[in-house]
Each structure stands twice: as C-alpha cells, then as structure tokens.
Amino acid sequence: MTDTTFVYVIYMATTPEKLWEALTSSDFTEKYFFGSKIESDWHEGSTITYSRNGQVSDYGTIQKCEPYRLLSFTWTYVADQASRERPSLVTFELKPMDSTTVKLTLKHENLVPADLVDQEDTFEGLNNGWPAILSNLKSLLETGRTLPPISL
C-alpha cells in the first residue's frame, strides 16, 4: 500500500499566537471548522478530539506540541471505512514571515486513495475539506468574519 501526503500552504495576516489560539480553541474552531469543537490538554501523548453536535467526529493522539510553532497529531475519522495500516497524521507548522504575517503549512500524511476526492464543488475528501477550512480560518483571523456557512 502506497501512502499519499496532502500539503496545503496559506499565508495569513495574523500572529503565531493568534493563529495558535485559533487552531487549539473551540471558541475559534466552531466558527471555521464546520462547527467542530476541539478538545485536548495539548500535551504530547494526549488525546485530541473534534466533535459536532455533541458527537466525536474525529480523534487522535498528539505527537508533537510546540506552542506557536508546531502541532502534530494522528487523525482518525470516526466514520472512516477505508483499510489502513496506521492512522493518518496531521501537522500544522506556523512560521512567522514578519511581525504581521504567518505562513501556515498543513501536512496530512499516511493517506489512502479514499481520502482524496477528485470532484469539484464538494468539501468531501481531505483535499477539498482542508482548503475550505483553512480559507475560512484565514477570513476569520483577518476580518473577524467567516465565509458564508458551508455544510458537509
């Protein structure tokens, strides 16, 4: 089985501290991440969960947590039916470009073909969902507003 990696880079007019808060606080994630709450104690080896409407939708284990710089965790989608040798791995890398701009690199590794959807006008598939989520995050941090509601 050959694993695939999805990488997405986006630049935001924000600070690493504000971006970190947006990635790790339910007050933010509910606004830009399809209504998902995030929970963790942010220690390596701890559980991380995303939930919608009181139900866990995704979960994993924190692999690396370096505030304002790097967050990496395994990712399991509860409804996943794909055959996997191991969970996928999500990594957010924050790199300040200057005092008002941060480069955010998302890397989602250990993917199988079912994770990617070659179809336009959908949020299905990690290759379609992540850009929508991160664009919404960018809008929220830069304008205080999210994009018009998007649903799964």
C-alpha positions in Angstrom: 0.0 0.0 0.0 1.4 3.4 -1.0 0.7 6.3 1.3 -0.1 9.7 0.0 0.6 13.1 1.6 -1.6 16.2 1.1 0.2 19.6 1.7 -1.5 23.0 1.7 0.2 26.3 2.4 -1.6 29.5 3.2 -0.4 33.0 4.4 -2.4 34.9 7.0 -2.2 38.4 8.3 -2.0 37.4 11.9 0.5 36.5 14.6 1.7 33.0 15.6 0.0 33.5 19.0 -3.4 34.3 17.5 -3.2 31.5 14.9 -2.2 29.0 17.6 -5.2 30.1 19.7 -7.5 29.6 16.6 -6.1 26.1 16.0 -6.4 25.0 19.6 -9.6 26.7 21.0 -13.2 25.7 20.4 -14.2 29.3 20.6 -12.5 29.6 17.2 -12.8 26.1 15.7 -16.6 26.1 15.9 -16.6 29.2 13.7 -14.3 28.0 10.9 -14.2 24.2 11.1 -17.7 23.0 10.1 -19.0 23.7 13.6 -16.4 21.4 15.3 -15.3 21.8 18.9 -11.7 20.8 19.6 -10.6 19.4 22.9 -7.2 18.4 24.3 -4.8 19.2 27.1 -2.2 19.9 24.5 0.5 17.6 25.8 2.4 15.1 23.7 0.7 11.6 24.0 -2.7 13.2 25.0 -5.9 12.7 23.1 -7.3 15.3 20.7 -11.0 15.2 19.6 -13.1 17.2 17.2 -16.9 16.9 17.9 -20.0 18.2 16.2 -23.4 18.3 17.8 -22.0 16.6 20.9 -20.7 13.6 18.9 -17.0 12.9 18.3 -16.3 13.1 14.6 -12.5 12.8 14.6 -9.9 11.9 17.2 -6.2 11.2 17.6 -3.1 11.4 19.7 -0.8 14.4 19.9 2.6 13.6 18.6 4.3 17.0 18.9 3.1 20.2 20.5 5.3 23.2 20.4 3.1 26.3 21.0 3.1 28.9 18.3 5.3 26.7 16.1 4.2 23.1 15.5 1.2 20.9 16.3 1.1 17.3 15.0 -1.4 14.5 15.8 -2.7 11.3 14.5 -6.1 11.6 12.8 -9.0 9.1 12.8 -12.3 9.9 11.2 -15.0 8.0 13.1 -17.0 7.1 10.0 -13.9 6.0 8.1 -14.4 2.7 6.2 -11.0 2.7 4.4 -8.5 0.0 5.1 -5.5 1.5 6.8 -2.2 0.2 8.2 -2.0 3.1 10.6 -3.8 6.4 11.3 -3.1 9.4 9.2 -1.0 12.2 10.6 -1.9 15.9 10.6 0.8 18.6 11.1 0.4 22.3 11.4 3.6 24.3 11.1 3.5 28.0 11.8 6.3 30.2 10.5 6.3 34.0 11.1 7.2 35.8 7.9 7.3 39.2 9.6 5.5 40.9 12.5 2.1 40.6 10.8 2.2 37.6 8.5 2.3 33.9 9.3 2.9 31.1 6.9 0.8 28.1 7.8 1.7 24.7 6.3 -0.7 21.9 6.7 0.6 18.4 6.0 -1.7 15.4 6.2 0.3 12.2 5.8 -0.4 8.4 5.6 -3.4 8.9 3.3 -5.0 6.2 1.3 -6.8 6.8 -2.1 -10.2 7.0 -0.4 -9.1 10.1 1.5 -8.9 12.2 -1.7 -11.9 13.1 -3.8 -11.3 14.2 -7.4 -14.5 16.2 -7.7 -15.3 19.9 -7.9 -17.9 21.7 -5.8 -17.6 19.4 -2.7 -16.0 19.5 0.7 -15.6 15.7 0.7 -12.1 14.4 0.7 -9.3 15.9 2.6 -8.0 17.7 -0.5 -11.3 19.6 -0.7 -12.1 19.9 3.0 -8.8 21.3 4.3 -8.6 24.2 1.8 -12.2 25.2 2.8 -11.4 25.0 6.5 -8.1 27.0 6.2 -9.6 29.6 3.9 -12.4 30.1 6.5 -9.8 30.4 9.2 -7.9 33.0 7.2 -11.1 35.0 6.7 -11.9 34.8 10.4 -8.5 36.0 11.6 -8.1 38.7 9.0 -11.7 40.2 9.0 -13.3 38.9 12.2 -15.9 37.1 10.0 -16.1 33.7 8.4 -17.1 32.9 4.9 -20.8 32.1 4.3 -21.8 28.9 6.1 -20.7 25.7 4.5 -22.0 22.3 5.4 -20.9 18.8 4.9 
